[in-house]
Amino acid sequence: MNESLNQSLLDWVNALNAPLWDFLVVFLVAVGVFYTIATGAVQIRLFVHSIKVMKNSRKPGQDSHGITPFQAFVTGLASRVGVGNVAGVAIAIAIGGPGAVFWMWLTAFLGMSSAFVESSLAQLFKVRDQQNQQFRGGPAYYITQGLKQKWLGVVFAISLILTYGFVFNAVQANAISGATSHAWGWDQANIVLAGGFEVSWVGLALVLMTALIIFGGIKRIAKVAESFVPFMALLYLVVALYIAMLNFDSLPAMFQLIFSKAFEFEAAAGGFFGAMISMAMMMGIKRGLFSNEAGMGSAPNAAAASDVKHPVNQGLVQMLGVFVDTFVVCSCTAIIILASGLYENAGFEGVTLTQIALESQIGAWGDDFLALILFLFAYSSIIGNYAYAEGNVQFIHNNRVVMLIFRILVLVMVYFGSIASVPLIWSMADLFMGIMASINLIAILLLMPFVLMLLKDYRSQLKKGVKEPVFKLDRHPKYKRKVNSDIW
């Protein structure tokens, strides 16, 4: 991309990002605290139970048109576990220092409650697609039904389509291009067309692989995600645990560094809010939100597609996804980078820092290993992101021609991401992510009475000894008038 155009775009996007994130960082933490208190710390009280629910969620439900709760879990995890866990953590540490990891953890802990809230709401307000009878839902649907604000639902749907369908997929493609460039020099093997115009064959290959999946719909996406997401996460975890064992004596000092640096103050920006926020806090929360997506309104789109007996079931399963993403996978990356001691070298950008850190710990093959793992992470995220955006395109206008145009634009953005610069791509992701999260966080705050009703219903059945609680809307006449559903 032309350097002057790239810089102009970057300056414009950063000018919009600054005031948005000065406010949003404070708002995210405040809302997360509120959700935690309002749900009685559901992320602690029902954590063990959520593991049991997830383990029992592989079997199909009574409705053959829905995907299983486990498929919804791994589709959500496919989007969560991606570039944010590898390149995002590296960027957070390189810019915000080791203390950024603490703020990623805090964001995830508080975000587990908001993930529970939004995914439970997505299940309660889900609808059945008239064409294929599959379940559809998410923030656009619960904003429209629960808040009776169709216009705001459309605004959210547009922001999600821009964020996940286009910008986030460009981020994933950018990371794949960067990783393969550093490991194998593939960026030097472009196709030269007539007139000297170069085309990235890595970008073209990604476009083709993405097209093969996204033209198959949500059920194909869920099956693909189910087949390799758990495997790739486990493989990455094994290598990180091996590195942790190699540096076992250094782990206490590593954690001490994270906690001590978390509260060292270096203002992230100007203005009232920006002056109160440290760089570690800003980067930790930004990259934490990008990685675990808690409260953004993305995972509820996958959660709504599953067939469960009670909306809270899927809320608990998606809550667990946030834990796995940040406390497990992101922590693995943090250990790899901090153990290497290379994070202070400002010359490394994004995934390259993680690659060099891994190579310093396990040898040259670590570079190849991470390039392969990152490809799987990012590719799964591309198809998971697409699944989210597809449901919102259908919400606005469920038309085959519109869907075809949307899919072509997704492929265009995948190619664009493979050739764009790292700072521009991440700044664009921050901007659209911030807009989307702001709308969703306000919406689920206003819809909290529905969540508290669901949670109370679920826990009362558990107390009575019911192993698999079943939700019946008829038992709640006050809310039946407000929920237009033939499902519950």
N, C-alpha and C positions, 0 to 999 in steps of 0.2 A: 504494500500500500504506500502511496505517496507520503513522504515524511511530513510535509507541511499540512496536508489534509488530516493526517493522523494526529498531529499536535493540536490542530484547531478543534477537532472533535473531542480530544481529551480535555482541553481547557474548558470547553462548553459543558461537558458532562460533570467535571469536578466542581464547577461553579454552582450547579444544581445540587450536587451531592452534599456540599458542606453544610448548609442550613438544615437540610432534611435529616442528616445523620446526627447533627448536634442535638436535635430534639429526640430522634427515634431511639438513641442509645439509652437515654434516661427513661423514656416511655416503656421500652421493652422490659427493663428491669422492674419498674414499678408495676406493670401489668402482670408480669410473671409472679411477683410476690402476692399480688391480689388473687390470682388463680390458685396458687398453692394454699393460701389461707381459706379461700372459699370452698375448695374441694376437700378440706381437712387433710392436706398433704397427701393427696392420692398417690403421688409418685413414691411415697414411702409405705403407706398403709397397705396398698394393694400391689406392691412391686412383686413379691413372691407369687401372688395369685396370677399376675399378668404373665409370668413365665409358664405357669400351668395352662393358662388359656391358650397361649401361643403353641405349646407342645401338642395340644389337642385340636388344633385348628386346620390340620392338613386334610381331614376328611371332607368331602363335598357336602353342602347343605341340602335342604329339601328342594331348593329351586335350581334347576339345571342351567338356568341362564346367568346365574351369578358366579363369580369366581370365589374360591375358598378364602377364608380369612388369612391363611398362611400365604396364599398367592398375593393378596392385597398387601400383606406385611412385606414380602420380598420385592414387590413392585415399588412400594414406598421406599424400601431400603436401597433399591436399585438407583433411585434418584438421589437419596441422601448420601450413600456411600459412593463417592466419586472424587472429582478433582479437589473439592473442599477438604477432603481428608488427607490429601497428599500435598498439592500445591498451596491450598488455602492455609493450612497449618504452617507451612514454610514461610509464606508471606507474612502471616501474623507474627511469627517469631522474629523474622528478619527486620520488620519495621517496628513492632511493638515490644520486642524483647521477650525473654522467657516468661515474664509475668502475664503475657497475653494468654498463655495456656490456662491459667487460673480462671480468667474471665470467660474462656470457652467452656470450662467445666461448669461455672456458675450459670451461664446462659442455658446450658443443657439441662441442669437440675431444675431450674425454674421452668424451662421450656417443656419438660416432660408433662407438667400439668396442663399447659396450653395445648400440647399435642393431644392429650386426652380429651380436652374440651372440644376442640375443633373436629376431631374425628368422630366423636359421639354425636355431635350435631349433624355431621354429614350423613350418618346412618339414619338418624331420626327423620331428616327432611329429604331423603333420597327419593327418586322417582324411577318409573320404569320406561325405558325407551320404547316408543310405539312401533318402531321398525323391527328391532331384533329382540325386544323384551329384556334386554340387559339392564342392570341397575346403573343409574347415573346420579351424581350428586357432588357436593362440595360447597364452598362459600357462596358462589353465585346463586345456588339453590336455596341455602338457608337464609341468605340475605333477602332474597325475593319472597320466600314464604314466611319466614319468622319475623322479619322486620317490615314486610310489605313494601319494600323499596326496590322495585324492579330496575329502575335506572341505576341504582348503586350496584346491583348485581351485575348489570351489563358492564359498568365501569371496572368492577373487579375482574370480570371475565376477560376483558380486553387487556388489563394489566398483567394477568396471568399468562395469556397467550404471548404477549410481548416478552415477558420474563422467561418463561419456561420453553415455549415453542421456539423462540428465536435467540434471545441473548444467552441464556444458560447453556443452550446447546452449542453456541459459538464458543463459550468458555471451555466446555468439555473437549471440543475439537481442537481448540488452541493448545490444550494441555497434551493431547495425543501428539500433535505436530511437534511441540517442544521436546517431549520425551524421546520420540523416535529420532529427532534431529540430534540431540545430545548423545544418544546411545549408538546410533548407526549412521548418522549423517544423511538421513533420507531427504532433508530439505535441499540438498545439493543435486538431487536427481529429478528435477522438475522436467516436465514435457515442454519443449520449445516449439511453438506453433509458427506459422507464417508471419513474418513481420517482427520476429523476435519476441512475441508475447509468450510469457511463461505461464504454465498451468501446473499447480501442485498435484502430483499424482497421489500423494497421501490424502489430500483433500478429496480428490475424486473417488478414491477407494472408500473413504468414510461415507461419502454421499451414497454410493452404491449399497454398502452394507446397511446403512440406515433405511434406505428405501425398501429393501427386502423385508424389513420388520414392520415399519410403520404402515404399510399398505395392508397389513394383516389384521389390524384392530386390537382392542384391549385384551382379548383372550389370548391371542398369540403373544403379545407383549408379556402378559403375566406368566405364560408357560416358559418363555425364554428366560425371564428373570429368575423364575423358580429353579431353573436348571443349573445356573452357574453363579448367582450372587452369593449364596452361602459358602460355596467352595472358594471363591476368590478372596472373600473377607477372611476366611479361616487360614488360607495360605499366607496372606500378608501378616496376620496375627502371629503365626508360628515363627516367621522370620524376625518380627519385632521382639517376641519373647526371647528368641535366641540372642539377639543383641542386648536385651536387658540382662540376661544371664552373664554375658561377657563383661558387662559393666556393672555387675551386682554391687560391688563395693562403692560405686559412684552414685547409686540410686538415691540414697538419703540426701546427699549434697545436691542432686539434681532437683528433687522435690523442694528442698529448702530454697533453692534458687528461684523456682517458680513462685513460691508464696512470698518471698521477700521482695522480688521485683514487681509483683502484682500491685503493690501499693506505693511504688516509687512514682512521684508525680512529674510528668512532662506533658504539658497541655497539648491536646490533640488539635485544637483549633481556636480561633478567636470567638468573640461573642459571649453571651451569658452562659449558655449551655456548654459550648465548646471549651471554655476556660475551666469548667469544672471537671472535665473528662480527661483522664490521662491517655497517652498514646497506647499503652498496653491494654487499657479497658476498651478503647475504641476498636482496636484491631481484633482483640479477642472476641468481642461481641459481634462485630461485623462478620468475621470469618466463621465464628461459631454458628451464627444464624444461617449463613450460606451453606454450611455443612449439614446441620441437623434439621433445618427448615421448620423448626417448632414455632408455631404461631403465624407462619407465613400464609397458610391457606393452601398449600400444595398437596401434602399427603392426604388430606380429606378427600381429594378427588379419587384416589385409589381406594381409600377406606370405604367410600360409599358403594363401590362396585361389588363388594363382597356380600355373601348371603350368611347372615348371623341370626341367632335367636334373640339377641338383646343388643341395642346400640352400644352399650358400655363395653361389650366384648371387643369390638374393634377399636374403641378408644384406648383400652388397655394394651392391645397389641401394638398400636402405633406409638404409644407412649414408650414401649420397650424399644422400638426402633430408634428413638432419640438417644436412649442410653447406649445402645450398641454402637451407633454412629460416633458419638463424641467420647464417651468414657472408655470405649474399647479401641475403635479404629483410629480416631484422632490422637489419642494418648500414645498409641504405637508410633505414629509419625513423630510426635514430640520427643519421645525417647530416642529415636534414631537420630534426630537432628541435634538434640542437646548432648547426646553422648559423643557426637563427632566434634563438638566445639567449633563448628564452621559457620554458625549462624550470624556471627558478627561481620562476615565478609559481605558487604553491600553489593558486591559485583554479581552475586547469584540471584536469579529471579525465579520465583515460583517453584515449579517442579524440579528445576535444575539443582536447587539447593538440596532437596531431598535425595536426588540421585547421587550427588557428590558425597553427601553424608553417609548414605547407605554403602557406597563404594569404599569409603574409608574404614568401614566396620567389617565388611565381609569380602572385600576384594572386588576385582573388576567385574565379576559376573553379577554383582549387585545392580550395576547400571542396566544390564539387559533384563534382569528380573523385574526391576521396577518399571521399566518401559512396557513390559508385557502386562504386569499387574495394572498399571495405570490405564493401559488400553482397555482392559476388561472393565475397570471401574468407570472410566469415562464413557465407554460404549453403552454400558448398562444404564448409565445416567441419561444418555441421549434418548434411549427408547422409553425410559421411565418418565422423563420430562415431557416427551411427546404425548404419552398417555394422559398426563394431566391436562395439557393444552387441548387435546382433541375433545375432551368432555366439555370444555368451555366454548369451543367453536360450535359444538352441537347446541349448547345452551342459547347462544345468540341466534344462530340460524342453521338448522339441521338440514343441509342441502348437499348433494353429492358434488356439484360443481364447486361450491364454496370449500368443501373438504379437500378437493383435489388441488385447488389454488393454494390452500393453507399448507398442504403437504409439500408442494413444490417450494414454497417460501421457506419452510423448515430446512429443506435440503440446501437451499441457497445460503442460509445462515450457517449451516454446518461447514460449508466450503469457506465462507467468509472468515469464520473463526480459525480455520486452519492456516490462514495467511496473515491475520491481523496481529498487532503488537500486544504483549501481555498487559501493560498498564491500561490501555484503552478498553480491552475486553473486560477486565475486572472492574473498572470504574463504571462501565455500562451495567454490569451485573449488580453492583451496589445500588445504582439509581433505581432500576426497575424493581429490585427486591425490596427496597425501602418503601416505594409507593404501594406495592402489593401488601406488604406486612402491615402498614398503617391502616389500610381499609379493613383487613381481616381482624386485627386486634380490637378495633373499635366495635366491629360487628359482634364478635363473640363475647365481649363485655356486656353488650346489651341483651344477649341471648342466654346469659348465665342461669336465669330461672329454669329454663328447659333442661340444662345440664344437671342442675341440682336435683330436679325431679327424677331424671334418669338414674343418677347415682344413688339416690335414696331408694328407689325401686329395686335396683340391683342388689344393694347391700342388705335390704330387708329380706330378700329371697335367700341370700347366702346365710343369714342368721337363722332362717327357718330350716336350714339343711338342704336346700335345693342346690344340687351340684351344677346344673346348667340353667341359670335363670332365663326366663322367657318374658319378653316385653309385650304387653297388651295395652294398646292405647285406650281401649274401653274402660280400663281401670282408672283413668285420669280424665274425667269429663271436662275439667277446667282447661286442659291442654288439647283435648280432642278437637275443640272448636277452632284452635289456632294452627293445627297441623293437618294439612290436606294430604292424607295418605290412605291408600288402599292396601298398603304393605303391612302395616302394624295393626 
